[in-house]
Amino acid sequence: MDLMQNNLSDTASICPECRKLIPAAYVERAGAVYLDKTCPEHGEFHSLVEEDARFFHRRAEFDKPATESIKQTVKTKGCPHDCGLCDQHDQHTCIAVLEITGECDLSCPVCYAQPLTGGFMALETVGKILDFYQHCESGNAEILQLSGGEPTLHPQLLKIIETAIDKKIKYVMLNTNGYNLAHNKELVKSLAGIGSGFEIYLQFDGLQPGSMQTLRGIDQLSWKIRALDNILESGIPVTLVTTVANGINDDQLGEILNYGISRPGIRGINFQAAAAFSPSSPVNAEQCITISGLAARLEKQTSGLIKINDLVPLPCNVHNHGLTFMVRNERGFQPITRQVDLKPHLDLIENSFYHDATGIMKKMESGLCGNSTVCKCMSFLTDFSTMLPELFKSGTLEQKRNFINHNLFRISLSRFNDLHSFALDAVAKECVHIFTPDLLRIPFSVYNLFHRGGKKAHAE
């Protein structure tokens, strides 16, 4: 045993060979944090959890009590066998992922959604699932992400989005590879007519053809840019989502960020660590990257425009997500977290990925002040105001909302609990859930490790 190691806490993990649940421990060694585990049959494994142990320790500063939601199943065999959700799960649904089709116009080697079955989800089934979503969240369902396969191939896509709006889902995201949007301007125009509460989540793995060839099987760059041009021309908000793997495209994060902030209409970028959900995954343990690893690369590649400490653990799931917002002023873009200490204002940050301008303004106006002698909302505004132009400070509520919508840029970092990094305490806080036709909601990582294809992939 390394005498310089520091045992931090115990958890449970899975063997990457047989997927049986086994004891595990978080261990700090040489400034990094590992998940050490031993399978009686397959031996020892040491999986990297954070490249920078300081980010791991910051989790405790931002972790918040979970938001309750209605549970569907009971604990019998224990996590991850009783989804979902069972009463062992600690967090509500921030994002409901609905795979409306198994059809796809591409065959990406790195795609997690394999195996898929063909066909299209019926509109009636979609309606039942969305009713279930609202029931689970006591009428406060937040984000619906339409996925697949490739959801733009669904012949009733617009009807599905209309159904979600009719059922009072706050925000709808369309998770797409963009091929159809590059070649079908009429579809883009139709999506533009949806209006507020809708966004495109565009797969965008870099600006170098070679990395796309490795991750996606073909060079997609030319039509990916065309899709983005069509989306922005139509005025649809878009977030770029970049799957990142060590040695493939992890040297392009700064280039992608600079490209994103240079194009008006792009609201943010999600840098998403590539995950290995099966032994046949083209991504091996060494290519998997951590949240602090993503942050460190951003700092190096942006010459300090973004620094590691600008990214804070997202309170709803501190294990798997980091976040910062950049604000545009006369000096250009600056991360708000560099000048504002968010820890005193955690009551303003809900257990959610949903942070809309109107909601933020309403909270600042009245919602969270309670009976405090000094309003915490106003203390946040005082801290934040030094970064804002006079228009925001003296403008109308509508001007302030417009400023937030057009001058904030979101950078989020995500990592899934895969064969190597799976940890029970992290899975219990996972708030991105797959919703199934049989009215279950299953944490995203658990679904892809154990339930995809309708088969139990683990040994019970």
NUTI-658508 format. One record per residue (C-alpha): x negated, y, z; residue number from 1; residue in three letters. Coordinates in steps of 0.001 Angstrom, whole numbers. Layout:
<rs>
+---------+---------+---------+-----+------+
!       u !       v !       w ! pos ! code !
+---------+---------+---------+-----+------+
!       X !       Y !       Z ! NUM !  ala !
...
+---------+---------+---------+-----+------+
</rs>
This chain:
<rs>
+---------+---------+---------+-----+------+
!       u !       v !       w ! pos ! code !
+---------+---------+---------+-----+------+
!       0 !       0 !       0 !   1 !  met !
!   -1173 !    3512 !    -831 !   2 !  asp !
!   -2180 !    5113 !    2483 !   3 !  leu !
!   -1251 !    8532 !    1079 !   4 !  met !
!    2344 !    7597 !     450 !   5 !  gln !
!    5273 !    8934 !    2454 !   6 !  asn !
!    8414 !    6837 !    2798 !   7 !  asn !
!   11339 !    9256 !    2505 !   8 !  leu !
!   14596 !    7307 !    2708 !   9 !  ser !
!   16216 !    3981 !    1908 !  10 !  asp !
!   18838 !    3287 !    -733 !  11 !  thr !
!   19785 !     397 !   -3026 !  12 !  ala !
!   18949 !     -45 !   -6683 !  13 !  ser !
!   19151 !   -2729 !   -9357 !  14 !  ile !
!   16576 !   -5019 !  -10859 !  15 !  cys !
!   15990 !   -3859 !  -14453 !  16 !  pro !
!   15718 !   -7501 !  -15521 !  17 !  glu !
!   18763 !   -9179 !  -13930 !  18 !  cys !
!   20673 !   -6076 !  -12716 !  19 !  arg !
!   21307 !   -7537 !   -9296 !  20 !  lys !
!   21628 !   -5032 !   -6460 !  21 !  leu !
!   18430 !   -4955 !   -4381 !  22 !  ile !
!   17049 !   -2822 !   -1515 !  23 !  pro !
!   15006 !     207 !   -2551 !  24 !  ala !
!   13233 !    3181 !   -1017 !  25 !  ala !
!   12276 !    6672 !   -2120 !  26 !  tyr !
!    8526 !    7035 !   -1693 !  27 !  val !
!    6348 !   10105 !   -2199 !  28 !  glu !
!    2926 !    9472 !   -3725 !  29 !  arg !
!     432 !   11965 !   -5141 !  30 !  ala !
!    3004 !   14767 !   -5304 !  31 !  gly !
!    5654 !   12696 !   -7106 !  32 !  ala !
!    8622 !   10631 !   -5883 !  33 !  val !
!    9165 !    7012 !   -6879 !  34 !  tyr !
!   11905 !    4454 !   -6359 !  35 !  leu !
!   10177 !    1335 !   -5046 !  36 !  asp !
!   12127 !   -1924 !   -5200 !  37 !  lys !
!   11487 !   -5640 !   -5202 !  38 !  thr !
!   13585 !   -8334 !   -6854 !  39 !  cys !
!   13098 !  -11819 !   -5340 !  40 !  pro !
!   13092 !  -13270 !   -8845 !  41 !  glu !
!   11386 !  -10622 !  -10992 !  42 !  his !
!    8986 !   -8890 !   -8621 !  43 !  gly !
!    8136 !   -5265 !   -7803 !  44 !  glu !
!    9172 !   -2147 !   -9699 !  45 !  phe !
!    8082 !    1452 !   -9141 !  46 !  his !
!   10298 !    3883 !  -11053 !  47 !  ser !
!    9513 !    7573 !  -11283 !  48 !  leu !
!   12304 !    9679 !   -9739 !  49 !  val !
!   10720 !   13144 !   -9801 !  50 !  glu !
!    7394 !   14228 !  -11263 !  51 !  glu !
!    7364 !   17084 !   -8746 !  52 !  asp !
!    8260 !   16025 !   -5187 !  53 !  ala !
!    9110 !   19630 !   -4305 !  54 !  arg !
!   12179 !   19493 !   -6548 !  55 !  phe !
!   13262 !   16282 !   -4835 !  56 !  phe !
!   13037 !   17952 !   -1426 !  57 !  his !
!   15037 !   20983 !   -2651 !  58 !  arg !
!   18066 !   18736 !   -3125 !  59 !  arg !
!   18936 !   18972 !     550 !  60 !  ala !
!   19128 !   22774 !     336 !  61 !  glu !
!   21830 !   22678 !   -2351 !  62 !  phe !
!   23759 !   19516 !   -1538 !  63 !  asp !
!   27372 !   20206 !    -566 !  64 !  lys !
!   30197 !   18101 !     846 !  65 !  pro !
!   32039 !   16344 !   -1956 !  66 !  ala !
!   35406 !   17356 !   -3374 !  67 !  thr !
!   38031 !   14725 !   -2644 !  68 !  glu !
!   40169 !   13120 !   -5310 !  69 !  ser !
!   42724 !   10327 !   -5402 !  70 !  ile !
!   41132 !    6860 !   -5466 !  71 !  lys !
!   42402 !    3950 !   -7558 !  72 !  gln !
!   40587 !     860 !   -6319 !  73 !  thr !
!   39367 !    -509 !   -3015 !  74 !  val !
!   35972 !   -1735 !   -1945 !  75 !  lys !
!   35714 !   -5508 !   -2185 !  76 !  thr !
!   32290 !   -6421 !   -3584 !  77 !  lys !
!   30738 !   -2977 !   -3122 !  78 !  gly !
!   29304 !    -446 !   -5530 !  79 !  cys !
!   28873 !    -753 !   -8505 !  80 !  pro !
!   31379 !   -3605 !   -8832 !  81 !  his !
!   34633 !   -1935 !   -7710 !  82 !  asp !
!   35116 !     963 !  -10153 !  83 !  cys !
!   37088 !    3000 !  -10270 !  84 !  gly !
!   37082 !    5027 !   -8447 !  85 !  leu !
!   36853 !    3182 !   -5159 !  86 !  cys !
!   36649 !    4793 !   -1733 !  87 !  asp !
!   32880 !    4278 !   -1681 !  88 !  gln !
!   32535 !    7025 !   -4301 !  89 !  his !
!   31772 !   10479 !   -2888 !  90 !  asp !
!   32580 !   12927 !   -5682 !  91 !  gln !
!   35549 !   13903 !   -7801 !  92 !  his !
!   35551 !   14127 !  -11610 !  93 !  thr !
!   33798 !   17214 !  -12937 !  94 !  cys !
!   33822 !   15941 !  -16522 !  95 !  ile !
!   36169 !   13284 !  -17868 !  96 !  ala !
!   34701 !   11566 !  -20927 !  97 !  val !
!   37266 !   10117 !  -23314 !  98 !  leu !
!   35942 !    7943 !  -26135 !  99 !  glu !
!   38697 !    8427 !  -28689 ! 100 !  ile !
!   37099 !    6274 !  -31379 ! 101 !  thr !
!   34435 !    3656 !  -31893 ! 102 !  gly !
!   33930 !    4731 !  -35498 ! 103 !  glu !
!   30753 !    6657 !  -36281 ! 104 !  cys !
!   29097 !    8070 !  -39399 ! 105 !  asp !
!   25615 !    7447 !  -37992 ! 106 !  leu !
!   23754 !    4645 !  -36237 ! 107 !  ser !
!   21341 !    6310 !  -33830 ! 108 !  cys !
!   18766 !    4003 !  -32190 ! 109 !  pro !
!   18924 !    6009 !  -28939 ! 110 !  val !
!   22741 !    6077 !  -28708 ! 111 !  cys !
!   24045 !    4882 !  -25344 ! 112 !  tyr !
!   27528 !    4118 !  -26696 ! 113 !  ala !
!   26710 !     651 !  -27945 ! 114 !  gln !
!   28301 !   -1750 !  -28464 ! 115 !  pro !
!   31368 !      75 !  -29716 ! 116 !  leu !
!   34554 !   -1355 !  -31165 ! 117 !  thr !
!   36107 !     340 !  -34179 ! 118 !  gly !
!   39477 !    1990 !  -34494 ! 119 !  gly !
!   41077 !    5117 !  -33111 ! 120 !  phe !
!   42745 !    5730 !  -29765 ! 121 !  met !
!   46495 !    6272 !  -30110 ! 122 !  ala !
!   47859 !    9706 !  -29222 ! 123 !  leu !
!   50244 !    8097 !  -26729 ! 124 !  glu !
!   47298 !    6470 !  -24948 ! 125 !  thr !
!   45472 !    9794 !  -24829 ! 126 !  val !
!   48514 !   11398 !  -23196 ! 127 !  gly !
!   48717 !    8687 !  -20524 ! 128 !  lys !
!   45020 !    9016 !  -19719 ! 129 !  ile !
!   45271 !   12794 !  -19413 ! 130 !  leu !
!   48274 !   12466 !  -17097 ! 131 !  asp !
!   46176 !   10045 !  -15056 ! 132 !  phe !
!   43306 !   12552 !  -15000 ! 133 !  tyr !
!   45573 !   15282 !  -13653 ! 134 !  gln !
!   46988 !   12895 !  -11068 ! 135 !  his !
!   43490 !   11916 !   -9883 ! 136 !  cys !
!   42541 !   15577 !   -9481 ! 137 !  glu !
!   45862 !   16633 !   -7889 ! 138 !  ser !
!   46702 !   18799 !  -10899 ! 139 !  gly !
!   43291 !   20517 !  -11063 ! 140 !  asn !
!   41609 !   18573 !  -13875 ! 141 !  ala !
!   38682 !   20615 !  -15151 ! 142 !  glu !
!   36696 !   19464 !  -18183 ! 143 !  ile !
!   37621 !   16909 !  -20831 ! 144 !  leu !
!   34828 !   15794 !  -23136 ! 145 !  gln !
!   36018 !   14085 !  -26320 ! 146 !  leu !
!   33447 !   11543 !  -27403 ! 147 !  ser !
!   33061 !    8292 !  -29271 ! 148 !  gly !
!   31669 !    7059 !  -31672 ! 149 !  gly !
!   32066 !   10296 !  -33575 ! 150 !  glu !
!   35274 !   12025 !  -32423 ! 151 !  pro !
!   35584 !   14307 !  -35492 ! 152 !  thr !
!   36447 !   11177 !  -37497 ! 153 !  leu !
!   39690 !   10719 !  -35543 ! 154 !  his !
!   42590 !   11606 !  -37872 ! 155 !  pro !
!   44553 !   13132 !  -34974 ! 156 !  gln !
!   41706 !   15095 !  -33411 ! 157 !  leu !
!   43565 !   18417 !  -33420 ! 158 !  leu !
!   46668 !   16785 !  -31922 ! 159 !  lys !
!   44521 !   15308 !  -29164 ! 160 !  ile !
!   43072 !   18725 !  -28330 ! 161 !  ile !
!   46554 !   20258 !  -28373 ! 162 !  glu !
!   47738 !   17513 !  -26025 ! 163 !  thr !
!   44907 !   18306 !  -23601 ! 164 !  ala !
!   45817 !   22002 !  -23664 ! 165 !  ile !
!   49506 !   21205 !  -23148 ! 166 !  asp !
!   48580 !   19087 !  -20134 ! 167 !  lys !
!   46700 !   22018 !  -18579 ! 168 !  lys !
!   43162 !   20678 !  -18865 ! 169 !  ile !
!   41035 !   23756 !  -18150 ! 170 !  lys !
!   38332 !   23166 !  -20737 ! 171 !  tyr !
!   37893 !   20823 !  -23711 ! 172 !  val !
!   34462 !   19921 !  -25107 ! 173 !  met !
!   33976 !   18180 !  -28439 ! 174 !  leu !
!   30862 !   15988 !  -28272 ! 175 !  asn !
!   29690 !   15644 !  -31880 ! 176 !  thr !
!   26667 !   14823 !  -34012 ! 177 !  asn !
!   27807 !   17613 !  -36343 ! 178 !  gly !
!   27717 !   15739 !  -39656 ! 179 !  tyr !
!   31424 !   16216 !  -40324 ! 180 !  asn !
!   31247 !   19869 !  -39265 ! 181 !  leu !
!   28396 !   20449 !  -41718 ! 182 !  ala !
!   30368 !   19055 !  -44638 ! 183 !  his !
!   33982 !   19928 !  -43796 ! 184 !  asn !
!   34495 !   23670 !  -43392 ! 185 !  lys !
!   38271 !   23252 !  -43251 ! 186 !  glu !
!   37921 !   21167 !  -40101 ! 187 !  leu !
!   35711 !   23845 !  -38561 ! 188 !  val !
!   38310 !   26512 !  -39406 ! 189 !  lys !
!   41027 !   24400 !  -37796 ! 190 !  ser !
!   38954 !   23992 !  -34624 ! 191 !  leu !
!   38334 !   27748 !  -34559 ! 192 !  ala !
!   42075 !   28263 !  -34294 ! 193 !  gly !
!   42212 !   26537 !  -30909 ! 194 !  ile !
!   40966 !   29656 !  -29126 ! 195 !  gly !
!   39755 !   29904 !  -25532 ! 196 !  ser !
!   39094 !   26872 !  -23372 ! 197 !  gly !
!   37387 !   24983 !  -26198 ! 198 !  phe !
!   33723 !   24400 !  -26969 ! 199 !  glu !
!   31578 !   22268 !  -29239 ! 200 !  ile !
!   28863 !   20195 !  -27604 ! 201 !  tyr !
!   26445 !   19704 !  -30488 ! 202 !  leu !
!   23792 !   17003 !  -30503 ! 203 !  gln !
!   20554 !   18860 !  -31322 ! 204 !  phe !
!   17322 !   16992 !  -30624 ! 205 !  asp !
!   14823 !   19465 !  -32002 ! 206 !  gly !
!   13543 !   21470 !  -34916 ! 207 !  leu !
!   10951 !   18925 !  -36061 ! 208 !  gln !
!   12176 !   16239 !  -38518 ! 209 !  pro !
!    9879 !   13553 !  -37119 ! 210 !  gly !
!   11477 !   13444 !  -33679 ! 211 !  ser !
!   14972 !   13229 !  -35147 ! 212 !  met !
!   13804 !   10343 !  -37337 ! 213 !  gln !
!   12649 !    8467 !  -34223 ! 214 !  thr !
!   15664 !    9197 !  -32023 ! 215 !  leu !
!   18421 !    9158 !  -34648 ! 216 !  arg !
!   17077 !    6963 !  -37437 ! 217 !  gly !
!   17202 !    9684 !  -40101 ! 218 !  ile !
!   16056 !   13275 !  -40576 ! 219 !  asp !
!   19150 !   15318 !  -39673 ! 220 !  gln !
!   17700 !   18810 !  -39483 ! 221 !  leu !
!   19072 !   20361 !  -42688 ! 222 !  ser !
!   22695 !   19451 !  -42108 ! 223 !  trp !
!   22388 !   19992 !  -38357 ! 224 !  lys !
!   21532 !   23649 !  -39059 ! 225 !  ile !
!   24389 !   23820 !  -41574 ! 226 !  arg !
!   26818 !   22508 !  -38957 ! 227 !  ala !
!   25601 !   25111 !  -36487 ! 228 !  leu !
!   25944 !   27867 !  -39102 ! 229 !  asp !
!   29545 !   26816 !  -39792 ! 230 !  asn !
!   30401 !   26681 !  -36083 ! 231 !  ile !
!   28916 !   30085 !  -35263 ! 232 !  leu !
!   30407 !   31696 !  -38364 ! 233 !  glu !
!   33825 !   30563 !  -37157 ! 234 !  ser !
!   33272 !   32007 !  -33676 ! 235 !  gly !
!   33506 !   28717 !  -31785 ! 236 !  ile !
!   31400 !   28622 !  -28597 ! 237 !  pro !
!   28721 !   25946 !  -28792 ! 238 !  val !
!   26311 !   24285 !  -26392 ! 239 !  thr !
!   23321 !   22431 !  -27782 ! 240 !  leu !
!   22569 !   19067 !  -26183 ! 241 !  val !
!   19028 !   17776 !  -26587 ! 242 !  thr !
!   18123 !   14193 !  -25761 ! 243 !  thr !
!   14513 !   14291 !  -24566 ! 244 !  val !
!   12004 !   11428 !  -24480 ! 245 !  ala !
!    8345 !   11556 !  -23459 ! 246 !  asn !
!    6014 !   11455 !  -26438 ! 247 !  gly !
!    8804 !   12060 !  -28946 ! 248 !  ile !
!   10222 !   15562 !  -28523 ! 249 !  asn !
!    9284 !   16681 !  -25003 ! 250 !  asp !
!    6823 !   19162 !  -26564 ! 251 !  asp !
!    9662 !   21035 !  -28322 ! 252 !  gln !
!   11751 !   22272 !  -25376 ! 253 !  leu !
!   10427 !   25831 !  -25505 ! 254 !  gly !
!   10954 !   26002 !  -29255 ! 255 !  glu !
!   14538 !   24777 !  -28875 ! 256 !  ile !
!   15263 !   27244 !  -26067 ! 257 !  leu !
!   13884 !   30193 !  -28032 ! 258 !  asn !
!   15974 !   29147 !  -31008 ! 259 !  tyr !
!   19088 !   28883 !  -28835 ! 260 !  gly !
!   18807 !   32327 !  -27246 ! 261 !  ile !
!   18039 !   33884 !  -30642 ! 262 !  ser !
!   21401 !   32872 !  -32129 ! 263 !  arg !
!   24479 !   34735 !  -30816 ! 264 !  pro !
!   27310 !   32349 !  -30065 ! 265 !  gly !
!   25178 !   29593 !  -28587 ! 266 !  ile !
!   26237 !   29603 !  -24928 ! 267 !  arg !
!   23651 !   27248 !  -23541 ! 268 !  gly !
!   21486 !   24165 !  -23850 ! 269 !  ile !
!   21682 !   20883 !  -21968 ! 270 !  asn !
!   18337 !   19081 !  -21938 ! 271 !  phe !
!   19315 !   15485 !  -21327 ! 272 !  gln !
!   16715 !   12872 !  -20422 ! 273 !  ala !
!   16882 !    9803 !  -22641 ! 274 !  ala !
!   18251 !    6825 !  -20729 ! 275 !  ala !
!   17589 !    3086 !  -20925 ! 276 !  ala !
!   20906 !    1368 !  -20265 ! 277 !  phe !
!   19899 !   -2003 !  -21722 ! 278 !  ser !
!   16695 !   -4026 !  -22165 ! 279 !  pro !
!   16985 !   -3493 !  -25933 ! 280 !  ser !
!   16913 !     300 !  -25564 ! 281 !  ser !
!   14245 !    1963 !  -27759 ! 282 !  pro !
!   13361 !    4124 !  -24738 ! 283 !  val !
!   11053 !    2440 !  -22245 ! 284 !  asn !
!   10375 !    3383 !  -18619 ! 285 !  ala !
!    7350 !    5509 !  -19551 ! 286 !  glu !
!    9414 !    7556 !  -22017 ! 287 !  gln !
!   12094 !    8374 !  -19449 ! 288 !  cys !
!   11677 !   11888 !  -18115 ! 289 !  ile !
!   12768 !   13449 !  -14819 ! 290 !  thr !
!   14578 !   16687 !  -13972 ! 291 !  ile !
!   11422 !   18300 !  -12616 ! 292 !  ser !
!    9546 !   16984 !  -15643 ! 293 !  gly !
!   11956 !   18788 !  -17954 ! 294 !  leu !
!   11615 !   21954 !  -15869 ! 295 !  ala !
!    7801 !   21776 !  -15899 ! 296 !  ala !
!    7737 !   21445 !  -19670 ! 297 !  arg !
!   10055 !   24423 !  -20038 ! 298 !  leu !
!    7761 !   26517 !  -17853 ! 299 !  glu !
!    4676 !   25556 !  -19852 ! 300 !  lys !
!    6281 !   25927 !  -23267 ! 301 !  gln !
!    8038 !   29257 !  -22613 ! 302 !  thr !
!    5006 !   30972 !  -21053 ! 303 !  ser !
!    6933 !   31423 !  -17824 ! 304 !  gly !
!   10210 !   32713 !  -19292 ! 305 !  leu !
!   11632 !   29759 !  -17365 ! 306 !  ile !
!    9855 !   28470 !  -14252 ! 307 !  lys !
!   10402 !   25273 !  -12316 ! 308 !  ile !
!   11929 !   27103 !   -9357 ! 309 !  asn !
!   14436 !   28840 !  -11643 ! 310 !  asp !
!   16200 !   25494 !  -12021 ! 311 !  leu !
!   18215 !   24582 !   -8949 ! 312 !  val !
!   19862 !   21234 !   -8162 ! 313 !  pro !
!   23547 !   21405 !   -9120 ! 314 !  leu !
!   25504 !   21170 !   -5842 ! 315 !  pro !
!   28102 !   18668 !   -7090 ! 316 !  cys !
!   25360 !   16156 !   -7924 ! 317 !  asn !
!   21911 !   17227 !   -6767 ! 318 !  val !
!   20425 !   13878 !   -7835 ! 319 !  his !
!   21044 !   14126 !  -11559 ! 320 !  asn !
!   21445 !   17757 !  -12598 ! 321 !  his !
!   19582 !   21064 !  -12513 ! 322 !  gly !
!   20938 !   24415 !  -13608 ! 323 !  leu !
!   20148 !   28065 !  -14137 ! 324 !  thr !
!   21797 !   30988 !  -15885 ! 325 !  phe !
!   19895 !   33610 !  -17828 ! 326 !  met !
!   21308 !   37112 !  -18114 ! 327 !  val !
!   20577 !   39465 !  -20999 ! 328 !  arg !
!   19784 !   43099 !  -20185 ! 329 !  asn !
!   17547 !   45831 !  -21590 ! 330 !  glu !
!   14507 !   43722 !  -20697 ! 331 !  arg !
!   15771 !   40662 !  -22528 ! 332 !  gly !
!   16808 !   37385 !  -20889 ! 333 !  phe !
!   15961 !   36712 !  -17241 ! 334 !  gln !
!   16954 !   33794 !  -15004 ! 335 !  pro !
!   19297 !   35024 !  -12269 ! 336 !  ile !
!   17914 !   32433 !   -9864 ! 337 !  thr !
!   14497 !   34095 !   -9874 ! 338 !  arg !
!   15765 !   37261 !   -8204 ! 339 !  gln !
!   18842 !   35967 !   -6390 ! 340 !  val !
!   18664 !   33382 !   -3608 ! 341 !  asp !
!   21683 !   31170 !   -4268 ! 342 !  leu !
!   21549 !   29235 !   -1009 ! 343 !  lys !
!   23503 !   31870 !    1010 ! 344 !  pro !
!   26158 !   31865 !   -1722 ! 345 !  his !
!   26825 !   28137 !   -2111 ! 346 !  leu !
!   30472 !   28719 !   -1183 ! 347 !  asp !
!   30805 !   30526 !   -4532 ! 348 !  leu !
!   29523 !   27492 !   -6429 ! 349 !  ile !
!   32190 !   24828 !   -6659 ! 350 !  glu !
!   31541 !   21116 !   -7084 ! 351 !  asn !
!   32013 !   21546 !  -10790 ! 352 !  ser !
!   30454 !   22002 !  -14202 ! 353 !  phe !
!   33283 !   24421 !  -14971 ! 354 !  tyr !
!   32141 !   28013 !  -14486 ! 355 !  his !
!   34280 !   30333 !  -16616 ! 356 !  asp !
!   34004 !   34100 !  -16594 ! 357 !  ala !
!   37592 !   34690 !  -15471 ! 358 !  thr !
!   37243 !   32330 !  -12534 ! 359 !  gly !
!   33982 !   33893 !  -11420 ! 360 !  ile !
!   35501 !   37365 !  -11508 ! 361 !  met !
!   38600 !   36278 !   -9576 ! 362 !  lys !
!   36461 !   34788 !   -6818 ! 363 !  lys !
!   34385 !   37924 !   -6618 ! 364 !  met !
!   37517 !   40055 !   -6416 ! 365 !  glu !
!   39345 !   38283 !   -3628 ! 366 !  ser !
!   39417 !   34528 !   -3503 ! 367 !  gly !
!   36664 !   33540 !   -1119 ! 368 !  leu !
!   36368 !   36494 !    1212 ! 369 !  cys !
!   38630 !   35045 !    3875 ! 370 !  gly !
!   38466 !   36861 !    7199 ! 371 !  asn !
!   34736 !   37589 !    7097 ! 372 !  ser !
!   33680 !   40991 !    8340 ! 373 !  thr !
!   31188 !   41213 !    5468 ! 374 !  val !
!   32498 !   39703 !    2250 ! 375 !  cys !
!   30097 !   37039 !     987 ! 376 !  lys !
!   31323 !   37664 !   -2545 ! 377 !  cys !
!   30198 !   41259 !   -2358 ! 378 !  met !
!   26817 !   40283 !    -916 ! 379 !  ser !
!   26354 !   38081 !   -3971 ! 380 !  phe !
!   27221 !   41002 !   -6256 ! 381 !  leu !
!   24767 !   43226 !   -4397 ! 382 !  thr !
!   21985 !   40669 !   -4868 ! 383 !  asp !
!   22919 !   40137 !   -8512 ! 384 !  phe !
!   23536 !   43789 !   -9466 ! 385 !  ser !
!   19889 !   44742 !   -9934 ! 386 !  thr !
!   19806 !   42522 !  -13027 ! 387 !  met !
!   22941 !   43960 !  -14639 ! 388 !  leu !
!   23429 !   46994 !  -16873 ! 389 !  pro !
!   25584 !   49976 !  -15875 ! 390 !  glu !
!   28372 !   48719 !  -18158 ! 391 !  leu !
!   28882 !   45744 !  -15868 ! 392 !  phe !
!   28687 !   47757 !  -12672 ! 393 !  lys !
!   31164 !   50461 !  -13712 ! 394 !  ser !
!   33206 !   48753 !  -16439 ! 395 !  gly !
!   36706 !   47354 !  -16352 ! 396 !  thr !
!   37401 !   43764 !  -15343 ! 397 !  leu !
!   37832 !   42859 !  -19020 ! 398 !  glu !
!   34454 !   44425 !  -19886 ! 399 !  gln !
!   32852 !   42477 !  -17076 ! 400 !  lys !
!   34383 !   39249 !  -18341 ! 401 !  arg !
!   33188 !   39961 !  -21883 ! 402 !  asn !
!   29706 !   40668 !  -20570 ! 403 !  phe !
!   29609 !   37336 !  -18742 ! 404 !  ile !
!   30879 !   35482 !  -21818 ! 405 !  asn !
!   28365 !   37011 !  -24231 ! 406 !  his !
!   25306 !   37783 !  -22127 ! 407 !  asn !
!   24904 !   34726 !  -19944 ! 408 !  leu !
!   22985 !   31725 !  -21250 ! 409 !  phe !
!   23228 !   28427 !  -19388 ! 410 !  arg !
!   20319 !   25994 !  -19139 ! 411 !  ile !
!   21192 !   22635 !  -17640 ! 412 !  ser !
!   19075 !   19549 !  -17107 ! 413 !  leu !
!   20573 !   16067 !  -16806 ! 414 !  ser !
!   19337 !   12601 !  -16068 ! 415 !  arg !
!   21409 !    9428 !  -15900 ! 416 !  phe !
!   21044 !    6505 !  -13497 ! 417 !  asn !
!   19670 !    3876 !  -15875 ! 418 !  asp !
!   17991 !     499 !  -15490 ! 419 !  leu !
!   14950 !    2115 !  -13914 ! 420 !  his !
!   16319 !    5064 !  -11921 ! 421 !  ser !
!   19618 !    3585 !  -10666 ! 422 !  phe !
!   20096 !    4449 !   -6985 ! 423 !  ala !
!   23271 !    3889 !   -5022 ! 424 !  leu !
!   23254 !    7280 !   -3272 ! 425 !  asp !
!   22931 !    9024 !   -6649 ! 426 !  ala !
!   25676 !    6956 !   -8270 ! 427 !  val !
!   28041 !    7752 !   -5386 ! 428 !  ala !
!   27778 !   11459 !   -6289 ! 429 !  lys !
!   28015 !   10986 !  -10051 ! 430 !  glu !
!   30742 !   13316 !  -11304 ! 431 !  cys !
!   30777 !   12556 !  -15045 ! 432 !  val !
!   33285 !    9739 !  -15437 ! 433 !  his !
!   34429 !    7601 !  -18351 ! 434 !  ile !
!   38234 !    7278 !  -18463 ! 435 !  phe !
!   39520 !    3993 !  -19868 ! 436 !  thr !
!   42834 !    3004 !  -21508 ! 437 !  pro !
!   43636 !     771 !  -18524 ! 438 !  asp !
!   43562 !    3913 !  -16347 ! 439 !  leu !
!   40292 !    3509 !  -14554 ! 440 !  leu !
!   37577 !    6156 !  -14191 ! 441 !  arg !
!   34071 !    4851 !  -13963 ! 442 !  ile !
!   30866 !    6822 !  -13315 ! 443 !  pro !
!   29083 !    7344 !  -16620 ! 444 !  phe !
!   25940 !    5424 !  -15680 ! 445 !  ser !
!   27816 !    2516 !  -14118 ! 446 !  val !
!   30025 !    2208 !  -17188 ! 447 !  tyr !
!   27083 !    2032 !  -19560 ! 448 !  asn !
!   25125 !    -380 !  -17379 ! 449 !  leu !
!   27903 !   -2774 !  -16395 ! 450 !  phe !
!   31206 !   -2208 !  -18169 ! 451 !  his !
!   30671 !   -1101 !  -21777 ! 452 !  arg !
!   32220 !   -3459 !  -24276 ! 453 !  gly !
!   34618 !   -4827 !  -21678 ! 454 !  gly !
!   32025 !   -7242 !  -20351 ! 455 !  lys !
!   30482 !   -7582 !  -16924 ! 456 !  lys !
!   26806 !   -7159 !  -17710 ! 457 !  ala !
!   25650 !   -7865 !  -14172 ! 458 !  his !
!   25274 !  -10940 !  -12066 ! 459 !  ala !
!   27782 !  -10896 !   -9224 ! 460 !  glu !
+---------+---------+---------+-----+------+
</rs>
